[in-house]
Amino acid sequence: MTALGTICATLAQESSQTPTPSPIPTSSPVRNVRITFVPPPLGGEISLGIYDDDGKLVRVLKQEAALNEFEVGDDGLSTQWDGKDDNGFDMPGGTYHARGYVVAPMKIEQVPVGGTVLGPPSLETPLRVRLVRNPLEKTETPVVDLDVGYDDENAYLKTSDGLPLITISSIGDVEHAAVVNRSDQTFTILLRTPATSVLVKVSPISNMMSFDCGDFELK
């Protein structure tokens, strides 16, 4: 056999060998948990949080969400939780709890006050607010403790355990936020940035309903 024939025969033999399968990378197991609740009879946006067995908020699952952001079924509205916290880390298996709020439209007025004024003394927070009673739950006098939070883009009212409920301003670069006045149905909030200060009035502050999704197990 010529040299060329030997090379061709060798290549043919190699090509006829069964290839060794490459290992298929495995991904993390899917841990989606279905969260279902009956929406309270109040029009508005929904914020929903996941809490661990100690009552700590571990995931803001929905923030100011519309109804069309949920699945609609015979047993109410539902959404999925992937078992991760707000930083994207897997939470350990165990018992968790889901609860949230429906926040009706509120009047939000912003009044620039110019400069980096200190403003009036801040009220001690959190501030307790009596909510509209949800007729689907047994709580006769529902209340929530509210505080003010902010990030790089927005300032918002949140529950004392950290669940954002309603955006009150999008001025950005907020370096200080505090409630400086409160009446029965109005919060006046001072927001201070490096360049200016803004007073924000929010009312009626109690126009919200709470709801509870109960406990569930994460495997």
C-alpha positions in Angstrom: 0.0 0.0 0.0 1.3 3.4 -0.9 2.0 6.0 1.8 -1.1 8.0 0.7 -3.2 4.8 1.0 -2.0 4.1 4.5 -2.9 7.7 5.6 -6.4 7.4 4.1 -7.0 4.0 5.8 -5.9 5.4 9.2 -8.2 8.4 8.9 -11.1 6.2 7.9 -10.6 3.9 10.9 -10.4 6.9 13.3 -13.6 8.4 11.8 -15.5 5.1 12.3 -14.8 5.0 16.0 -17.7 5.9 18.3 -17.1 9.3 19.8 -16.8 9.7 23.5 -19.8 11.6 24.8 -19.0 14.9 26.6 -20.4 15.3 30.1 -23.6 17.4 30.1 -23.4 20.3 32.7 -26.1 20.0 35.3 -27.9 23.1 36.6 -29.3 23.8 40.0 -32.6 22.1 40.7 -35.7 24.1 40.1 -37.2 25.3 43.4 -40.1 27.4 42.2 -42.8 27.8 44.8 -46.3 28.9 43.8 -47.6 31.8 46.0 -51.4 32.2 45.9 -53.7 34.7 47.5 -57.2 36.2 47.2 -56.7 39.9 46.3 -58.3 42.3 48.7 -61.3 44.3 47.3 -59.3 47.5 46.8 -58.0 48.8 43.5 -54.3 49.6 43.5 -50.8 48.3 43.2 -49.5 45.2 45.0 -46.3 44.7 47.0 -45.5 41.2 48.2 -42.7 39.9 50.4 -41.3 36.6 51.4 -40.4 36.2 55.1 -38.3 33.5 56.9 -39.3 31.6 60.0 -38.0 34.5 62.2 -40.2 37.0 60.4 -37.3 38.6 58.5 -38.0 39.9 55.0 -35.7 37.9 52.6 -37.2 38.7 49.2 -39.2 41.6 47.8 -41.2 39.4 45.3 -43.4 42.2 43.9 -43.1 46.0 44.3 -46.0 48.2 43.1 -47.2 45.5 40.7 -50.3 45.7 38.6 -52.9 42.8 38.6 -51.7 41.7 35.1 -48.3 40.9 36.6 -49.9 37.9 38.3 -51.5 34.7 37.1 -55.2 34.5 37.5 -56.8 31.2 38.6 -59.9 29.9 40.2 -58.2 30.1 43.7 -57.1 33.8 43.2 -53.9 35.4 42.0 -50.6 33.6 42.0 -46.9 34.1 41.3 -43.7 32.1 41.6 -40.8 32.4 44.0 -37.5 30.8 42.9 -36.2 30.2 46.4 -33.6 33.0 46.2 -33.1 36.1 48.4 -32.9 39.7 47.1 -29.2 39.1 46.4 -29.8 36.1 44.2 -28.6 33.5 46.7 -30.5 30.3 47.4 -32.3 30.3 50.7 -32.1 27.1 52.8 -35.1 24.8 52.9 -37.6 25.4 55.6 -40.9 27.2 56.4 -41.5 30.6 54.9 -44.3 33.1 54.9 -45.7 35.5 52.3 -47.7 38.6 52.9 -48.3 41.9 51.3 -50.3 45.1 50.7 -52.6 46.6 48.1 -52.0 50.4 48.0 -54.7 52.5 46.4 -53.7 55.6 44.4 -52.5 58.4 46.6 -52.0 62.1 46.1 -48.3 62.9 46.1 -47.3 66.6 46.0 -43.6 67.7 45.7 -42.6 71.2 46.8 -38.9 72.2 46.2 -37.6 74.2 49.1 -34.2 75.0 47.5 -30.7 74.5 48.9 -29.7 71.8 51.3 -31.9 72.9 54.1 -32.1 70.8 57.3 -35.9 71.3 57.6 -38.0 70.7 60.6 -37.0 68.0 63.2 -37.7 64.5 62.0 -40.4 62.5 63.6 -39.4 59.3 65.3 -40.0 56.4 62.9 -41.6 53.9 62.2 -45.0 55.6 62.3 -48.1 53.4 63.0 -50.9 53.8 60.5 -54.4 52.2 60.7 -55.3 50.5 57.4 -58.6 50.0 55.7 -59.9 46.6 57.0 -59.7 43.7 54.6 -63.1 42.0 54.8 -61.5 38.7 53.7 -59.4 38.5 56.9 -60.2 38.4 60.6 -58.1 41.4 61.7 -60.5 44.0 63.1 -58.0 46.9 63.4 -55.2 46.3 60.9 -52.2 48.5 61.3 -48.8 48.9 59.7 -45.6 50.6 60.8 -44.2 52.8 58.0 -40.8 54.3 57.4 -39.1 56.1 54.5 -36.5 54.4 52.3 -34.5 55.4 49.3 -32.0 54.0 46.7 -30.0 55.5 43.8 -33.2 56.4 41.9 -36.3 56.6 44.1 -37.5 57.4 47.5 -40.5 55.4 48.9 -42.6 54.5 51.8 -41.9 51.1 53.2 -43.0 48.9 56.0 -40.8 48.8 59.1 -39.5 45.4 58.1 -38.4 46.8 54.7 -41.1 46.0 52.1 -41.4 49.0 49.7 -45.0 50.1 49.2 -45.2 53.3 47.2 -42.7 55.5 45.3 -43.0 59.1 46.5 -40.2 60.7 44.4 -37.7 59.9 41.6 -35.3 62.8 42.1 -32.3 60.4 42.7 -29.2 60.9 44.8 -31.2 61.2 48.0 -28.8 61.3 50.9 -31.4 61.9 53.7 -35.1 61.2 54.0 -37.4 61.6 57.0 -41.0 62.2 58.0 -41.1 65.8 59.3 -44.9 66.2 59.8 -47.9 63.9 60.2 -51.6 64.4 60.4 -54.3 61.8 60.5 -54.2 61.1 56.8 -51.0 62.9 55.6 -47.3 62.4 55.8 -44.9 65.3 55.0 -41.5 64.0 54.1 -38.2 65.8 53.6 -35.9 64.5 50.9 -32.4 66.0 50.7 -30.0 65.6 47.9 -26.5 67.2 47.5 -28.1 69.9 45.4 -31.6 70.6 46.8 -34.3 69.7 49.3 -37.9 68.7 48.5 -40.9 68.4 50.7 -43.3 65.6 49.7 -46.9 65.4 50.9 -48.6 62.0 50.7 -52.3 61.4 51.4 -54.5 59.6 52.2 -51.8 57.5 53.9 -54.2 54.9 55.3 -55.7 53.9 51.9 -54.2 50.4 51.9 -55.2 46.8 52.7 -53.1 44.0 53.9 -53.4 40.4 52.9 -51.7 37.2 54.0 -50.7 34.2 51.9 -49.8 31.9 54.8 -46.9 29.5 55.4 -45.3 27.2 52.9 -42.3 24.9 52.6 -39.3 25.4 50.5 -37.5 22.2 49.7 
